[in-house]
Amino acid sequence: MAAESATRDATGSGEVVLRACDLQVGFDGRILMREVSFDVHSGEIFCILGPSGSGKSTLLRVLMGLKEPHGGRVFYSGQDFWAGDEESRRGIMRGAGVLFQGGALWSSMTLAENVELVLQQHTDMNDEDICAQALLKLALTGLAGFEDYYPSEISGGMRKRAGLARALALDPEILFLDEPSAGLDPVSARMLDDLILELRATLKTTFVIVSHELRSIFAVADNCIYLDAASGRVTAGGRPAELARNPATEANALRFLNRGEGVGHEKETA
């Protein structure tokens, strides 16, 4: 089933900032997913979900420009990403930020230094402005006062927020999050969900999130697609609550999503 319902503008923003067209993704010559098509709209929180081995993280790597697809096309605001040369792809990806699953912070650097490194490498800002921007991004993620701490000195939830602060360093239009709630206790996961919603509201940032954490999916997602490992295709798309209630939804997706019903954590919709 095509993910036509996933292309609706759930947020009312309208502009398509990311479009996947008939993507084929895989590794070592093995195709995991084929005919993957969807739109992500400006200001939307879009989730990619599915069971282990379905190709969620591989698809995310293709969208982030870290892995070339076996087929299909990716467009950023109308620009054909993989049709361009390496320099043009780097230019496009400067408008994106990434939070990797483990946070990927440099352990030998303080939180402020981790954020500053991005600005030092990709801007011509002076040291004073770089420091000010790093402090601002850490404050935005609830880490004011922890600038001089090292990653080993803070909790797992705080490390995720520090990784998010670094991802925000260049004021990206779109943020990619790979399993942001993985390994977190329920309280820390809820705080991270609330932060994602707050950042979307204040910065108008678009999020593309890979997750199998159903509480988080129901809490934050405007739209989602379900990757079915058995068929190697997108078999459902739309709002999580709608998919869970829709008897026409493909059976595996329905069972997957129904496990999230009644979590007491679902985002309100208009």
N, C-alpha and C positions, 0 to 999 in steps of 0.2 A: 504494500500500500504506500503510495507517495505521501510525503509529509506535508500535504497542502495546508493543513490547519496550522502547522508550525510557522507559516509565512505571514500570518496575520500580525498586524501591529497591535500588540496587547497594551502598549503604553500610550498610544495615541501620538507618537513622535513622527511616524511616517517614513523618514529617510532610511533607506537600506544602507547600512555601513559595512556589512559583510554578507556575501552571497556565496554559497557552495553550489556548484552545478555538476551533477552526475559524477561525483568523486569516487574513485577507487583507491582504497588505502590498504596497506599491508606491509609486510617485511619479509626478507629472505625469500622473495619470489612467491610468497603466499598471500593471496588476497583475503583480507578480513572483512571488508565492507565494500559494497559496490552500489552505484546509483544513489549516492547520498546527496540530497539536495535540500537546502533550506535557506531562509533569509534571517538575518539578525538586524533589528531596527535600532536606531539611535535611542539610547537611554533604556534599552531593554536588558533584562537579566535572563539569559538564555542558557538552559542546562542541557548537557548531553549525558544521557544515562543509559544504563544497560548492564548486564551481568559481566563478571570477570571474563576476560578473553574476547569480548565483543569488538574491541578496537577503539574504545573511547580515547585512550591516551594517544594512540597512533594518529587518530583523526585530529586531535588537538595539536600534535606536532606538525601536521600538514598545514593547519590553519595558521600556526605561528611561524611558518617558514623554516622549520627545522628539518623537515623531511618532505621530499618531493612526492606528489601523488603518482600512482600508477596510471591514472587517467582522470579526466575531468578538469574543472577550472575553479579558481577561487578569485573573487573580486572584492577589493576594498574600495568602497565609494566609487564603484564603476571601473576601477583600474584592474586589469587582468594581472594578478600577482605573479604567477609562474611563467607568464609570457615575457616578462621583463628580464633584464640582466641582473646580475648580483647587486650592482650599485642601486638600481631602482628598487629592488626588493628591500635592501637595507633602509632606503628612504621611507618606504611605506611602513616598515616595522618600527620606525622611530615613533610612530603614532600609536604603538601598542605597548602594554606592560604585561609582565608575566609573574605570577606567583606559582612557583614549583611546589610539588607536594611536600617536600621536606623543608621548605623555606629557602634552602640553598644560600644561607648567609655565610660569609667568611668568618670562621671562628676566631681568627686572630685580630679581627677588627671590632670596634665598638659598633653599636647600632647606628650612631650618627655617621661613622666612617663608612659603613656599608652603603648608606644612602648617598653619601658624598661621592663615593667612587663612580657611581653612574653619571653624576653631573660632571665630574672631572673628565670622564672619557668622552662624553657626548655633547658638551657645551663649551662655550668660551667664557663662561661666567668667572668672575674673580673669586678668590677664596672666601671673602666675607659674604658674598651673595650665595655661594654654595653652602656655606654653613647655615645661613638663614633659611634656605630652602629645605635643607635636611631636617632642621628643627621643626619647620612647619609641617612637613610630611609625617614626621613621627607624632606630632601633636594631633594631626588629623586622624591618626589610627589609635589614639588613646595612649600614647607612649611618652607624653611630655614628662620630663624628669628622669627618663631612663636612657638618655642619649649616650651616656658614658659607660653603660653596662655592656658586657660581652654576651653573645648568644648563650653561652653555658651558664650564665647567671640569671636567666629569666625562664619563665615557664614555657611549655609548648605552645599554648595559645598566644603568648606574647611574641614568640618567635614567628608565628604565622602573621601576626599584625606587623611585625618589623619587616618581614618579607613583602607584605602588602605596601608598606610605606616606601620601600625601595622600588617596587613596581610602579608607584605613583610619581616617582622622581621627575620624570620628563612630561608630566601632565598629559598622559595618553588619552586618546579618545576611546580606546577599547582596552579592557583588561581580560587576560586569560588566566583562569584559576584552575589548577589541576588538583582535584580532591582536597579542597581547602580545609574541610572539617575532619579529615582522616587523622586518627590518633588522638583526637581531643575528647575530653570529658564533656558531658551534655551541657554543662554551664558555659564552658569555654566555646563550644560549638555555637551555642545560642548567641553569645556575645559577638562572635565573628559574623553570624548571619545578620545581626542587627547593624553591625558596622558596614557590611556590604550594602544594605538598604539605605543607610545614612549617606554613604558616599555617592550612591546613585542619585539620591535626592539633592544633595548639595553641589556635587560636581557635574551632574548629568552624564556620568560615565556609563558606558555600555559594558556589560559583563558577559563573558562566555565561560561557563563553568562545567567542568567534568566532575561528576559526583555519583556515588551510589548511596550517599547518606540521605535517606528518605525524609527525615525531619527537615534537613536543610533545603532539599528540593521543594517541599511543600511550603516552607517558610519564605523563600525568596524568589522562586522562578516565576516569570511571566509566561514563558513558553519553554517547551522542551521537545527533544526528539528521543525516541527509544531505539537503540541499536540492538537488533536481534541477532545473537550469535549463531543460531541454527541456520537462519536463512541468509545471513550476511548482508542484510538490508535494513533500512529504516522502516519500521512497521507501524509506527504511530507518531503523532506530533500534535502539540497543542498545550493548553494549560494542564498542569498535573492533576488538579481536581476534576477537570472535565474528562480526562482520559480514564481516571479511576472509576468514574460513574457511567462511562459510555459502554453499553453492552456490545457495541459494534467493534470496539477496540480489539486489536489482535490479542489472542489469549495470553501469550507470554507477557506482553506489556501490561495487560490488565492485572495479572497475578502479581507482577512486580510492584506496580503502583498501589494496588489495594493493600499491600502490607504497610503503606504509609497513612492509610485512612485513620482518622481518629487520634492523630498524634497530638492534638491540642496545640498546634504550632503553625497552622496554615496561615499564609498571608491573606488578608482580606482583599476581596476584589469588588470593583464597583458593580 
